[in-house]
Amino acid sequence: MAWSGPQLTFMGLDHVNLNVGPLPRGIQTYSDVPVVVSFDGQATNAVSVRFQ
C-alpha cells in the first residue's frame, strides 16, 4: 500500500493508493478482477479492476 487516509470530500470515506508490481499472467488478460481490501479483520465490498 502506498498511502491510505481520509477522503476529504465525503466524511467517513477513506482513500487507498496501491502500487501493483508485475502481474501474474492470468491477470494480464484485460479482464475484470475482483479486489477486496481487508484491515483489522474487516473486509470491504469487492470492486472490479481492469489491468491493462
NORDA-V134524 format. One record per residue. N is the residue number from 1. OMEGA is omega in whole degrees, -180 to 180 (999 if undefined). BURIAL is # if it has 9 or more other C-alpha atoms within 8 Angstrom, else .. Layout:
n->N omega->OMEGA burial->BURIAL
n->N omega->OMEGA burial->BURIAL
This chain:
n->1 omega->180 burial->.
n->2 omega->-178 burial->.
n->3 omega->170 burial->.
n->4 omega->180 burial->#
n->5 omega->-177 burial->.
n->6 omega->172 burial->#
n->7 omega->-165 burial->#
n->8 omega->-179 burial->.
n->9 omega->-176 burial->.
n->10 omega->-179 burial->.
n->11 omega->179 burial->.
n->12 omega->179 burial->.
n->13 omega->178 burial->.
n->14 omega->-177 burial->.
n->15 omega->-180 burial->.
n->16 omega->172 burial->#
n->17 omega->-180 burial->.
n->18 omega->170 burial->.
n->19 omega->-180 burial->.
n->20 omega->180 burial->.
n->21 omega->178 burial->.
n->22 omega->-177 burial->.
n->23 omega->173 burial->.
n->24 omega->-176 burial->.
n->25 omega->-179 burial->.
n->26 omega->-180 burial->.
n->27 omega->-176 burial->#
n->28 omega->-177 burial->#
n->29 omega->-179 burial->.
n->30 omega->178 burial->.
n->31 omega->180 burial->.
n->32 omega->180 burial->.
n->33 omega->178 burial->#
n->34 omega->179 burial->.
n->35 omega->177 burial->.
n->36 omega->177 burial->#
n->37 omega->178 burial->.
n->38 omega->176 burial->.
n->39 omega->177 burial->.
n->40 omega->177 burial->.
n->41 omega->179 burial->.
n->42 omega->-179 burial->.
n->43 omega->175 burial->.
n->44 omega->168 burial->.
n->45 omega->178 burial->.
n->46 omega->172 burial->.
n->47 omega->178 burial->.
n->48 omega->178 burial->.
n->49 omega->178 burial->.
n->50 omega->178 burial->.
n->51 omega->180 burial->#
n->52 omega->999 burial->.
